[in-house]
Amino acid sequence: MAEILSPAGSPESLEAALRCGCDAVYVGGRSFSARANAANFSDEELKDAVKLCHIRGVKLYLAINTVILDTQLDECKKAVRYAAEIGVDGLITQDLCLVEIVRRCCPQLEIHASTQMTLHTQNGVMAAKELGFSRAVLSRELPEEIISQLSKLGIETEIFVHGALCMSVSGQCYMSALIGSRSANRGLCAQACRLAVSAVKGQQRYDLSLKDMSVLDVMDRVIATGTSSLKIEGRMKRPEYAAKATDSCFKACRGLDPDMDGLAQVFSRSGFTKGYFEGRTGAEMFGRRDKQDAAVSASVLPKLHELYRSEFKRDTVSFSFSAKQGQPVTLTITDTNGSRFSVTGEPAQSAKSAGTTPEQVQKQLSKLGDTIYSFGGCDCDIGQMLYISPSQLNALRREACSGLDEVRALKNDRSVPFEDADITDFEGGCECDEPKIRIQISSLKQLENVEIEDIEFVIMPLSECERADVRSFGGKLMAALPRFTFDEGGVVERLDALKQRGLGHILATNTAHLRIGRQLGLRVHTDFGLNVTNSAAARLLGEMGAADITASFELKAAQIRALKKPVPVGFIGYGRLPAMLTVNCPIRQAVGCGRCAKRLYDPTGRELPVRCSKGEGYVEILNSDLLFTADKMSDFKGAAFVTLVFDEQTPQQVEGIVRAYKNGEKPQFENFTRGLYYRGII
C-alpha cells in the first residue's frame, strides 16, 4: 500500500494529520522551506515532532527545498546536521548542493528529489536515481500512464493526490520574483497566478488560476500506477484541512468513498479537477476561490475538530500481568512488532474478602483511552486472595504505555552520523576576461543580418534545427531541448537524427537532458531552468557532464560574479525573461488557438507575451519588459558567456542588439528592465 503523506505546516497540523491516519508527514524548518510563510517548526519543535511520529511508526520528511546561495552553504549544512542528528526519515530538496552535502557528510541520510526539479520523464527520474535520490516527486502535470511508467524504474515515486495546483510547472515559475522579488524558489511566492490576469484585453478574468486537484475519488486507479507515496498539498493551510484531507485519503485507500463535498467545503477553488491525471487540460481546470468559498469553509471548520479529537489507533498491544504474595507486581506490554516494556509496582495486598480476578485486571488494562494502542488481551497470573487496586492498575498501565512509546521511538530512530566536509573545496578557475556572445532565436529568418563568425553559439528550438543546414554553422549550432515533454522518446530520436547531420551541442533545460546528452555523445550546456545559485551545485553539474552553466537569473550580478566557477558560468543578458512555464495554455482555454493574440493582460494593463512551443506541449508566459544589460557587462566580470534571447524581433533588430552587446551600448528603447540582477530576491 502506498503511504499517505500529509502536510504539517505547524505543530497543530502535525497533530491533526497524525490523529487521522497518515503514514508520513512533510514539514519545514524555520529556514530553507519552500513554504516560508507557513508557521513551520523551530529546532526543538522539529525534534519533538520526529519523536511523536516515530512513536506512531510514522515517517517525517524535512523539506529543505529552496535554492541555496553560496553565503548560506554553511547554514544549510548545519540544518542537515541537525536533521541527521534528530533522525528525520528523509530530506526533500531541489538544490543539488544538498546532494553534495549528504554525499560528503551523511551518506546514510535519505534524500527525495523535489517536484521543483521538474522530474517528468524517464531520463529525469533515472538521473535522480543516479544522483543518489531514493525518491522522485513527480511533476503534477503527468497523466496516469506516464506515472505508471515512471513508477517502474527502481526508485520510489511520489505524486500529488489532493490540494492546490500551480499554473506553472513547479520550480519553473519566476513570476512572483519578477514582479516583486518574492521568489517561489526561495519559498516566498506571492501567488501572482491568482490575480486577475486575462487572455481578453479589457475583461477581468482569472486565466492563470487553476482549481485545486483531487484524485481521491479514483484512488483505485491511482494505486494501480504503482506510486510509492500519495502526497496531500497544504502546508499553508489550517489543521482542519490537514485532518479532513488525511481522513478522506485514508478512507479512499481502503475502498471507501471519500467525502468530496466535505473536502470542497473545507477548501477548494470552484471545486476540484483531476484533469492532468486523466490527460486533459482546458477550461474545466480553471477556477478561483471567492467569498462564497471562504464563507462555506468558515462555517464547517469547527465541526472538523471531531476528526482529530482522539488518537488514531496505531497498534494492538497485549499485556502480561503477574502478582505473587510478597513480590512486586509486574506488567509487560507488547506490540504486534515485538516491542515490549515492563514495569513493576508495590506488592499486592492481602485481600480482606475476595481477591482481584483476571477479569478485573483486564477491565482496567483495556482502558487505553486516548492512546495510540488498542487492547489485545491480557495473560494474568495472580496469587490467591491478593488485592490490587484499580488505581494501581491504572498507574501501571499508564507507565507501561509511556515506556512502550519510548521503546518504539528508539526502534524507529533514523539518526545517522554527520562528518563535516567542505563542499566548495575547489578553485574558481573558469573565470573569463570577457563573455562571449550566444544568441537564442525562435526562427532561422532572424539570422539574416548576423555575422555568426562573431557569435559563440546559435541556439534554436529542435524544430528550427531540423529545418537548418546543420553543418553550415561550423559546429556553432546548439539545439534547445523542450522544457517539458510528454514524448521523451521522440525527442531523443529527433536529436539522434540531428547528430547524424552534424549537431554537436544541446541546451539542457532540466537534469534529464544531461543524461540524454551523455547517451548520445552530445556536448551539454545547461540553461537557467536548473536554478543554479551556488558553486556546489555548479560543480556537481560539471561532474554530470555539463560543459558550462547558465546561472539563475534570480541572482544579483554581484552574486554571479562571486560564484566559484568549477565550470564556465554565463548568464541571460537580453530578452523577455520567462515568468512561467505551463502545459495548460491560458489563451487556448479562454478564446481558442484561432483567436490567439499571444498576449495576456495583467491588472495594471501590462501585456505579458506568450511564447508557444509549437507542438511540444507547453507555453511560456514572458515578462512584460525586455531585459537589457549591454551597458552593464563589467558588472558580470568572470562570466564566460552572455545569452541574448530573441522572440519576435526582426532580423534588423537582432542585428542591432548583437551590435549593442559587442560595443557596450546603452538601450535605445523604453520599457526595459535590468531584471533581478541589481534588486535581487527576498
VMD Tcl script that draws the C-alpha trace (Angstrom):
set ca {
  {0.00 0.00 0.00}
  {1.33 3.43 -0.90}
  {1.97 5.72 2.04}
  {-0.38 8.59 2.83}
  {1.86 11.67 3.07}
  {0.24 14.59 4.86}
  {1.24 18.25 5.13}
  {2.23 19.64 8.52}
  {2.85 23.35 8.35}
  {2.69 23.70 12.13}
  {2.69 21.51 15.26}
  {-1.11 21.79 15.32}
  {-1.42 20.49 11.77}
  {1.01 17.70 12.61}
  {-1.24 16.55 15.44}
  {-4.29 16.70 13.17}
  {-2.63 14.60 10.47}
  {-1.30 12.03 12.94}
  {-4.73 11.62 14.51}
  {-6.34 10.96 11.13}
  {-4.21 8.06 9.94}
  {-1.31 9.40 7.86}
  {1.72 7.18 7.26}
  {4.16 10.05 6.83}
  {4.29 13.83 7.11}
  {6.39 16.51 5.48}
  {7.38 19.61 7.39}
  {9.60 22.66 7.08}
  {12.05 24.22 9.48}
  {12.44 27.93 10.04}
  {14.96 28.14 7.15}
  {15.15 26.79 3.59}
  {11.47 25.82 3.35}
  {9.59 26.40 0.10}
  {6.63 27.38 2.30}
  {8.44 30.08 4.23}
  {5.16 31.73 5.25}
  {3.85 28.61 6.99}
  {4.29 28.50 10.77}
  {6.94 25.78 10.29}
  {8.97 24.23 13.12}
  {11.67 25.51 15.44}
  {14.57 23.13 16.13}
  {13.01 21.99 19.39}
  {9.58 21.57 17.81}
  {11.15 19.58 14.99}
  {12.89 17.25 17.44}
  {9.61 16.70 19.30}
  {7.79 16.13 16.00}
  {10.24 13.39 14.98}
  {9.66 11.60 18.27}
  {5.87 11.92 18.02}
  {6.00 10.41 14.54}
  {8.39 7.61 15.38}
  {6.34 6.51 18.40}
  {3.49 6.01 15.92}
  {5.57 4.37 13.23}
  {5.04 7.43 11.03}
  {7.85 8.89 8.92}
  {8.81 12.55 8.95}
  {10.39 14.16 5.90}
  {12.01 17.57 6.22}
  {11.73 19.96 3.28}
  {14.98 21.82 2.70}
  {13.72 22.68 -0.73}
  {14.67 26.24 -1.59}
  {17.61 27.21 -3.74}
  {20.69 27.96 -1.65}
  {23.15 30.82 -2.04}
  {26.90 30.42 -1.57}
  {26.69 32.58 1.55}
  {24.17 30.12 3.03}
  {26.02 26.85 2.44}
  {27.40 26.65 5.99}
  {23.98 27.40 7.46}
  {22.44 24.78 5.19}
  {24.99 22.21 6.36}
  {24.01 22.97 9.96}
  {20.36 22.33 9.10}
  {21.29 18.99 7.52}
  {23.47 18.09 10.51}
  {20.57 18.73 12.87}
  {18.23 16.68 10.69}
  {20.70 13.79 10.72}
  {21.15 14.01 14.49}
  {17.45 14.01 15.38}
  {16.66 11.24 12.92}
  {14.38 12.67 10.26}
  {13.44 9.98 7.78}
  {14.49 11.94 4.72}
  {15.16 15.33 3.19}
  {13.14 16.78 0.32}
  {15.28 19.05 -1.84}
  {15.62 20.69 -5.23}
  {19.12 22.20 -4.90}
  {21.95 19.90 -5.94}
  {24.16 21.34 -3.20}
  {22.13 19.14 -0.82}
  {23.26 16.11 -2.81}
  {26.85 17.23 -2.23}
  {26.29 17.84 1.49}
  {24.66 14.46 2.03}
  {27.23 12.60 -0.08}
  {30.16 14.07 1.80}
  {28.78 14.48 5.31}
  {25.99 11.95 5.97}
  {25.59 9.49 3.08}
  {23.17 7.32 5.07}
  {20.56 10.11 5.15}
  {17.76 9.55 2.64}
  {17.03 12.32 0.13}
  {13.99 12.88 -2.07}
  {14.08 14.83 -5.33}
  {11.52 17.62 -5.01}
  {8.87 18.24 -7.63}
  {10.69 21.56 -8.15}
  {13.34 19.60 -10.06}
  {10.77 19.20 -12.87}
  {11.01 15.39 -12.93}
  {8.56 14.20 -15.57}
  {10.42 11.80 -17.87}
  {12.30 8.52 -17.65}
  {15.69 10.16 -18.03}
  {14.84 12.74 -15.39}
  {13.84 10.09 -12.87}
  {16.87 7.95 -13.72}
  {19.16 10.97 -13.34}
  {17.72 11.47 -9.85}
  {18.33 7.81 -9.04}
  {21.93 8.04 -10.24}
  {22.48 11.09 -8.06}
  {21.51 9.07 -5.00}
  {17.91 10.15 -4.51}
  {15.73 7.37 -3.13}
  {12.50 9.02 -4.27}
  {11.40 11.22 -7.15}
  {8.49 13.59 -6.55}
  {6.90 13.78 -9.98}
  {5.59 16.88 -11.72}
  {1.87 17.38 -11.16}
  {1.17 17.68 -14.89}
  {1.57 13.96 -15.65}
  {-1.22 11.58 -16.72}
  {-1.65 8.20 -15.06}
  {0.01 6.27 -17.92}
  {3.29 8.17 -17.54}
  {3.12 7.93 -13.74}
  {2.80 4.17 -14.15}
  {5.82 4.04 -16.45}
  {7.98 6.15 -14.15}
  {6.98 4.08 -11.12}
  {8.66 1.01 -12.62}
  {12.21 2.43 -12.75}
  {13.55 1.08 -9.46}
  {13.17 4.30 -7.49}
  {10.23 5.36 -5.33}
  {7.84 7.86 -6.87}
  {5.60 10.34 -5.10}
  {2.62 12.07 -6.64}
  {0.21 14.76 -5.50}
  {-3.31 13.43 -4.95}
  {-5.08 16.41 -3.37}
  {-4.58 20.14 -2.98}
  {-3.66 23.30 -4.85}
  {-2.38 23.30 -8.41}
  {0.16 25.87 -9.52}
  {-0.43 27.13 -13.04}
  {3.29 26.81 -13.63}
  {5.37 23.68 -13.62}
  {6.94 23.59 -10.14}
  {10.42 25.04 -10.00}
  {9.88 26.93 -13.25}
  {7.82 29.88 -12.01}
  {9.55 33.25 -11.73}
  {6.52 35.50 -11.97}
  {6.38 36.42 -8.28}
  {10.11 37.14 -8.29}
  {9.99 39.29 -11.41}
  {7.02 41.30 -10.15}
  {8.02 41.85 -6.55}
  {11.29 40.00 -5.80}
  {9.36 37.31 -3.88}
  {10.87 34.14 -5.27}
  {8.89 30.89 -5.37}
  {12.22 29.07 -5.43}
  {13.04 30.75 -2.12}
  {9.69 29.91 -0.54}
  {8.10 33.34 -0.80}
  {5.69 33.04 -3.74}
  {3.13 35.88 -3.73}
  {0.69 33.78 -5.82}
  {0.61 36.16 -8.75}
  {-1.25 33.48 -10.71}
  {-4.32 34.11 -8.53}
  {-4.56 37.73 -9.71}
  {-6.89 38.97 -12.47}
  {-4.69 38.12 -15.45}
  {-6.80 37.94 -18.60}
  {-6.48 36.47 -22.07}
  {-9.03 39.03 -23.26}
  {-7.99 42.66 -23.16}
  {-10.34 44.80 -21.09}
  {-12.03 41.89 -19.32}
  {-11.50 40.95 -15.68}
  {-10.71 37.25 -15.90}
  {-8.57 34.86 -13.91}
  {-6.90 32.92 -16.68}
  {-3.92 31.78 -14.62}
  {-5.89 30.41 -11.67}
  {-6.46 26.66 -11.60}
  {-8.88 24.74 -9.42}
  {-7.47 22.56 -6.69}
  {-6.85 19.00 -7.79}
  {-8.16 15.82 -6.20}
  {-7.98 12.24 -7.40}
  {-9.20 10.72 -4.14}
  {-12.41 9.56 -5.83}
  {-10.41 7.46 -8.33}
  {-7.96 6.09 -5.78}
  {-8.11 2.58 -7.24}
  {-6.57 3.94 -10.45}
  {-4.02 5.99 -8.51}
  {-2.84 2.99 -6.51}
  {-2.67 0.91 -9.69}
  {0.05 3.23 -11.05}
  {2.44 1.72 -8.51}
  {3.42 5.03 -6.98}
  {5.00 4.80 -3.53}
  {3.58 7.89 -1.86}
  {0.30 9.80 -2.04}
  {1.03 13.43 -1.24}
  {-1.53 15.90 0.05}
  {-0.61 19.52 -0.66}
  {-1.26 22.10 2.04}
  {1.47 23.19 4.45}
  {0.00 26.70 4.34}
  {-3.46 25.50 5.32}
  {-5.20 25.04 8.65}
  {-5.12 21.91 10.87}
  {-8.76 21.22 9.98}
  {-7.77 20.92 6.33}
  {-4.92 18.52 7.16}
  {-7.35 16.41 9.20}
  {-10.12 16.26 6.59}
  {-7.79 15.60 3.65}
  {-5.87 12.89 5.54}
  {-9.05 11.21 6.77}
  {-10.53 11.24 3.25}
  {-7.35 9.83 1.72}
  {-7.21 7.12 4.38}
  {-10.77 6.07 3.58}
  {-10.21 6.20 -0.19}
  {-7.16 3.93 0.11}
  {-9.37 1.35 1.84}
  {-12.05 1.34 -0.82}
  {-14.45 3.67 0.98}
  {-16.00 6.69 -0.70}
  {-14.15 9.90 0.23}
  {-16.30 12.84 1.24}
  {-15.63 15.01 -1.81}
  {-18.34 17.53 -0.94}
  {-16.93 17.89 2.55}
  {-13.43 18.36 1.14}
  {-14.68 21.08 -1.17}
  {-16.30 22.85 1.75}
  {-13.06 22.85 3.73}
  {-11.06 24.36 0.87}
  {-11.42 24.49 -2.88}
  {-11.40 26.90 -5.79}
  {-14.74 26.36 -7.51}
  {-14.48 22.64 -6.84}
  {-11.83 20.13 -7.90}
  {-10.22 18.87 -11.09}
  {-8.37 15.69 -11.98}
  {-7.54 16.95 -15.47}
  {-3.81 16.28 -15.61}
  {-4.19 12.78 -14.15}
  {-6.69 11.99 -16.89}
  {-4.56 13.60 -19.59}
  {-6.81 16.62 -20.03}
  {-6.29 20.36 -19.93}
  {-8.68 23.19 -20.70}
  {-11.37 25.39 -19.26}
  {-12.76 22.86 -16.76}
  {-9.47 23.04 -14.86}
  {-9.70 26.78 -14.18}
  {-11.30 28.30 -11.12}
  {-10.76 30.73 -8.28}
  {-11.59 30.97 -4.62}
  {-14.31 33.53 -3.99}
  {-16.05 34.95 -0.92}
  {-18.69 32.23 -1.02}
  {-16.00 29.51 -0.88}
  {-14.40 31.23 2.11}
  {-17.75 31.62 3.90}
  {-18.56 27.92 3.48}
  {-15.15 26.98 4.87}
  {-15.61 29.20 7.91}
  {-18.94 27.52 8.67}
  {-17.64 23.93 8.57}
  {-14.22 24.25 10.23}
  {-15.44 23.96 13.85}
  {-17.15 20.63 13.13}
  {-13.91 19.14 11.86}
  {-12.27 19.19 15.28}
  {-14.08 15.93 15.98}
  {-11.91 14.24 13.35}
  {-8.81 14.69 15.44}
  {-10.14 14.89 18.96}
  {-8.84 11.38 19.72}
  {-5.68 9.48 18.93}
  {-5.59 7.26 15.87}
  {-5.09 3.65 16.97}
  {-1.72 2.67 15.54}
  {-1.19 -0.78 17.06}
  {-2.74 -3.53 19.15}
  {-0.98 -4.38 22.40}
  {-1.18 -7.35 24.73}
  {-0.36 -7.41 28.43}
  {1.17 -9.91 30.79}
  {0.42 -9.32 34.46}
  {1.86 -11.10 37.49}
  {1.10 -10.70 41.19}
  {2.63 -13.05 43.78}
  {2.49 -12.88 47.55}
  {5.26 -10.63 48.85}
  {6.68 -9.83 45.39}
  {6.42 -6.66 43.31}
  {3.65 -6.85 40.76}
  {4.88 -6.79 37.16}
  {3.20 -5.68 33.98}
  {4.65 -6.20 30.49}
  {3.16 -4.57 27.39}
  {3.98 -5.93 23.90}
  {3.02 -4.54 20.48}
  {2.50 -6.53 17.27}
  {6.10 -5.96 16.17}
  {7.50 -7.48 19.34}
  {8.50 -4.25 21.06}
  {7.89 -4.53 24.78}
  {8.28 -2.74 28.07}
  {7.95 -3.96 31.64}
  {7.08 -2.07 34.82}
  {6.91 -3.12 38.45}
  {4.82 -1.90 41.33}
  {4.31 -2.37 45.02}
  {3.47 -5.94 46.12}
  {-0.21 -6.78 46.13}
  {-2.05 -6.52 49.42}
  {-3.77 -9.45 51.09}
  {-7.45 -9.41 50.28}
  {-9.87 -8.98 53.17}
  {-12.68 -10.80 51.41}
  {-12.38 -11.62 47.66}
  {-9.12 -11.23 45.73}
  {-8.68 -9.35 42.46}
  {-9.72 -11.50 39.49}
  {-8.14 -11.67 35.99}
  {-11.33 -10.15 34.62}
  {-10.94 -7.12 36.88}
  {-7.30 -6.70 35.79}
  {-8.27 -6.91 32.13}
  {-11.02 -4.34 32.65}
  {-8.54 -1.75 33.94}
  {-5.83 -2.53 31.41}
  {-8.25 -2.29 28.50}
  {-8.97 1.35 29.30}
  {-6.43 2.59 26.77}
  {-8.47 5.71 26.06}
  {-6.61 8.45 24.20}
  {-3.51 6.41 23.43}
  {-2.35 5.04 20.09}
  {-2.99 1.47 21.28}
  {-5.92 -0.94 21.08}
  {-6.37 -3.67 23.69}
  {-5.43 -7.16 22.52}
  {-5.84 -9.18 25.70}
  {-4.00 -9.93 28.91}
  {-2.42 -13.02 30.45}
  {-2.82 -12.88 34.21}
  {-1.00 -14.84 36.90}
  {-2.44 -13.77 40.25}
  {-1.91 -15.47 43.57}
  {-4.79 -16.44 45.84}
  {-6.53 -13.75 47.89}
  {-4.44 -10.83 46.60}
  {-5.84 -7.38 46.06}
  {-4.57 -4.87 43.51}
  {-6.46 -1.59 43.49}
  {-7.88 -0.14 40.26}
  {-5.78 3.00 40.80}
  {-2.58 0.92 40.99}
  {-3.53 -0.96 37.82}
  {-4.28 2.32 36.05}
  {-0.90 3.73 37.08}
  {0.88 0.60 35.88}
  {-0.98 0.75 32.55}
  {-0.06 4.41 32.01}
  {3.58 3.77 32.87}
  {3.72 0.73 30.60}
  {2.21 2.62 27.65}
  {4.59 5.52 28.17}
  {7.55 3.16 28.32}
  {6.45 1.38 25.16}
  {6.25 4.77 23.45}
  {9.92 5.31 24.24}
  {10.88 1.84 23.02}
  {9.03 2.41 19.75}
  {10.62 5.83 19.25}
  {14.06 4.30 19.76}
  {13.28 1.39 17.45}
  {12.24 3.78 14.67}
  {15.17 6.14 15.23}
  {16.78 7.15 11.93}
  {19.60 9.32 13.24}
  {22.83 8.98 11.24}
  {26.38 10.25 11.82}
  {27.42 13.56 10.31}
  {31.04 14.32 9.44}
  {31.70 17.90 8.41}
  {33.29 18.47 4.99}
  {33.99 21.45 2.76}
  {31.74 21.17 -0.28}
  {33.38 24.09 -2.11}
  {36.96 22.86 -1.79}
  {37.94 23.80 -5.31}
  {39.38 26.75 -7.11}
  {37.12 29.01 -9.15}
  {39.32 28.50 -12.18}
  {36.90 29.13 -15.06}
  {36.92 32.93 -14.90}
  {36.91 34.74 -18.26}
  {38.08 38.23 -19.18}
  {35.17 38.97 -21.49}
  {31.95 36.98 -22.06}
  {31.34 35.53 -25.48}
  {28.01 36.21 -27.15}
  {25.45 33.48 -27.68}
  {22.15 34.14 -29.41}
  {18.97 32.16 -28.94}
  {16.50 32.65 -31.78}
  {12.98 31.43 -32.50}
  {13.32 31.25 -36.30}
  {16.09 30.92 -38.88}
  {14.95 34.13 -40.55}
  {16.28 36.14 -37.60}
  {19.85 35.22 -38.61}
  {19.73 37.04 -41.95}
  {21.82 40.03 -40.85}
  {24.02 38.33 -38.24}
  {27.70 37.51 -38.80}
  {27.89 34.21 -36.96}
  {31.69 34.35 -37.01}
  {31.34 36.78 -34.08}
  {28.91 34.50 -32.23}
  {29.98 31.61 -29.99}
  {26.76 29.61 -30.41}
  {23.44 29.96 -32.19}
  {20.71 28.30 -30.11}
  {17.45 27.23 -31.75}
  {14.44 25.05 -30.91}
  {14.56 21.49 -32.18}
  {12.05 22.26 -34.91}
  {14.23 25.06 -36.33}
  {17.36 22.92 -36.09}
  {15.59 20.30 -38.17}
  {14.95 22.91 -40.88}
  {18.55 24.16 -40.85}
  {21.66 23.13 -42.74}
  {23.37 21.98 -39.56}
  {26.91 21.68 -40.95}
  {26.83 25.21 -42.35}
  {27.05 26.53 -38.80}
  {30.55 25.17 -38.41}
  {29.84 23.49 -35.09}
  {28.16 26.56 -33.62}
  {24.60 25.29 -33.68}
  {23.03 24.31 -30.35}
  {19.60 22.66 -30.05}
  {17.46 23.95 -27.18}
  {15.58 20.95 -25.80}
  {11.91 21.26 -24.80}
  {11.46 22.50 -21.25}
  {8.64 19.98 -20.79}
  {7.72 16.95 -22.85}
  {5.29 14.06 -22.80}
  {7.28 12.28 -25.54}
  {10.87 11.99 -24.39}
  {11.48 9.06 -26.71}
  {10.51 11.21 -29.68}
  {12.84 13.99 -28.55}
  {15.74 11.53 -28.31}
  {15.04 10.17 -31.80}
  {14.96 13.68 -33.26}
  {18.22 14.55 -31.51}
  {19.91 11.42 -32.76}
  {18.87 12.27 -36.31}
  {20.29 15.79 -35.89}
  {23.54 14.34 -34.56}
  {23.87 12.32 -37.76}
  {23.56 15.62 -39.63}
  {26.38 17.19 -37.61}
  {24.77 18.59 -34.44}
  {27.20 18.57 -31.54}
  {25.64 20.72 -28.80}
  {22.40 20.81 -26.80}
  {20.94 23.25 -24.30}
  {19.70 21.29 -21.27}
  {16.66 22.77 -19.59}
  {16.42 20.10 -16.86}
  {18.56 17.28 -15.44}
  {17.07 14.69 -17.82}
  {18.89 16.35 -20.69}
  {22.32 15.82 -19.16}
  {21.66 12.11 -19.18}
  {20.37 12.24 -22.78}
  {23.43 14.20 -23.84}
  {25.78 11.63 -22.33}
  {23.93 8.77 -24.00}
  {24.07 10.42 -27.44}
  {27.59 11.78 -27.11}
  {26.48 15.41 -27.40}
  {28.09 18.31 -25.56}
  {25.67 19.63 -22.94}
  {25.23 23.26 -21.87}
  {22.74 23.95 -19.08}
  {20.07 26.63 -19.16}
  {18.57 28.79 -16.39}
  {15.86 26.20 -15.61}
  {18.25 24.17 -13.47}
  {18.16 27.08 -11.00}
  {21.89 27.15 -10.21}
  {22.53 29.60 -7.38}
  {25.66 28.19 -5.71}
  {29.09 26.84 -6.51}
  {28.49 23.34 -5.11}
  {25.58 22.75 -7.49}
  {27.70 24.07 -10.36}
  {30.45 21.58 -9.59}
  {28.05 18.64 -9.40}
  {26.53 19.58 -12.75}
  {30.03 19.64 -14.18}
  {30.56 16.11 -12.86}
  {27.30 15.13 -14.52}
  {28.63 16.30 -17.88}
  {27.72 19.98 -18.14}
  {30.26 21.83 -20.31}
  {29.07 25.14 -18.87}
  {26.22 26.54 -16.82}
  {23.75 29.39 -17.11}
  {23.31 30.92 -13.68}
  {19.83 31.51 -12.32}
  {18.57 34.95 -13.36}
  {17.26 35.31 -9.79}
  {20.85 36.01 -8.70}
  {22.25 39.51 -8.49}
  {25.08 40.38 -10.85}
  {27.43 40.56 -7.85}
  {26.40 37.06 -6.78}
  {27.10 35.67 -10.24}
  {30.44 37.44 -10.18}
  {31.29 35.95 -6.77}
  {30.43 32.35 -7.69}
  {33.33 29.96 -7.71}
  {33.38 28.61 -11.23}
  {34.38 24.95 -11.40}
  {32.94 25.05 -14.93}
  {32.35 28.14 -17.08}
  {29.32 30.15 -15.96}
  {27.25 32.53 -18.08}
  {24.00 34.45 -17.80}
  {20.92 35.58 -19.71}
  {21.67 39.15 -20.80}
  {18.85 40.12 -23.12}
  {15.27 39.14 -23.88}
  {11.94 38.65 -22.22}
  {12.55 36.52 -19.17}
  {10.13 33.61 -18.83}
  {7.83 34.28 -15.90}
  {6.03 30.96 -16.07}
  {6.18 27.59 -17.81}
  {2.81 25.87 -18.17}
  {1.35 22.92 -20.05}
  {-2.15 24.39 -19.69}
  {-2.42 27.25 -22.15}
  {-4.37 30.16 -20.64}
  {-5.22 31.58 -24.05}
  {-6.42 28.34 -25.60}
  {-8.83 27.66 -22.74}
  {-10.16 31.22 -22.84}
  {-10.57 32.05 -26.54}
  {-9.10 29.16 -28.51}
  {-5.96 28.92 -30.63}
  {-7.66 30.52 -33.63}
  {-8.03 33.83 -31.80}
  {-4.65 33.74 -30.10}
  {-3.01 37.16 -29.83}
  {-0.03 35.68 -27.96}
  {-0.71 38.12 -25.12}
  {-2.06 38.13 -21.59}
  {-3.02 41.29 -19.72}
  {-2.31 41.85 -16.03}
  {-4.46 44.01 -13.69}
  {-2.38 47.12 -14.49}
  {-2.91 46.70 -18.24}
  {0.61 45.49 -18.97}
  {0.99 42.95 -21.74}
  {2.61 39.59 -21.00}
  {3.74 37.94 -24.25}
  {3.12 34.21 -24.54}
  {5.67 32.03 -26.30}
  {4.16 28.89 -27.84}
  {6.35 25.81 -28.14}
  {4.58 24.94 -31.41}
  {3.55 21.39 -30.72}
  {5.96 20.49 -27.92}
  {3.09 20.70 -25.41}
  {3.78 23.80 -23.32}
  {3.78 27.58 -23.39}
  {5.91 30.19 -21.65}
  {4.46 33.39 -20.25}
  {7.08 36.11 -20.61}
  {7.91 39.24 -18.66}
  {6.35 42.44 -19.96}
  {9.66 44.32 -20.30}
  {12.80 43.40 -22.18}
  {15.91 42.60 -20.17}
  {18.89 44.70 -21.30}
  {22.44 44.61 -19.88}
  {24.73 45.59 -22.78}
  {25.98 48.68 -20.93}
  {26.48 46.74 -17.67}
  {28.76 43.95 -18.82}
  {31.58 44.96 -16.49}
  {29.30 44.04 -13.57}
  {29.41 40.40 -14.73}
  {33.19 40.10 -14.73}
  {34.34 36.49 -14.90}
  {31.30 35.26 -16.83}
  {32.15 33.02 -19.77}
  {29.19 33.97 -21.96}
  {26.08 36.09 -22.25}
  {22.98 34.72 -23.97}
  {20.73 37.05 -25.96}
  {17.21 35.63 -26.37}
  {15.07 36.73 -29.32}
  {11.37 36.00 -29.79}
  {9.51 38.31 -32.18}
  {12.43 40.56 -33.12}
  {13.08 41.24 -36.79}
  {16.45 40.41 -38.39}
  {17.30 44.12 -38.20}
  {16.50 44.26 -34.51}
  {18.57 41.16 -33.86}
  {21.49 42.72 -35.70}
  {21.17 45.92 -33.65}
  {21.06 44.14 -30.30}
  {24.07 41.97 -31.14}
  {25.97 45.13 -32.11}
  {24.94 46.78 -28.83}
  {26.43 43.91 -26.85}
  {29.63 43.95 -28.87}
  {30.08 47.66 -28.20}
  {28.58 48.02 -24.72}
  {25.90 50.44 -25.90}
  {23.09 51.89 -23.81}
  {19.50 50.85 -24.58}
  {17.81 52.69 -27.43}
  {14.25 51.85 -26.37}
  {11.95 52.37 -23.41}
  {10.34 49.83 -21.11}
  {13.46 47.82 -20.48}
  {14.44 46.12 -17.24}
  {17.63 45.07 -15.51}
  {15.75 42.04 -14.26}
  {16.77 40.89 -10.80}
  {20.47 41.45 -11.35}
  {20.50 44.55 -9.12}
  {17.42 44.42 -6.91}
  {17.68 40.68 -6.24}
  {15.12 38.50 -4.47}
  {13.97 38.29 -0.88}
}
mol new
graphics top color blue
foreach p $ca { graphics top sphere $p radius 0.5 }
foreach p [lrange $ca 0 end-1] q [lrange $ca 1 end] { graphics top cylinder $p $q radius 0.2 }
display resetview
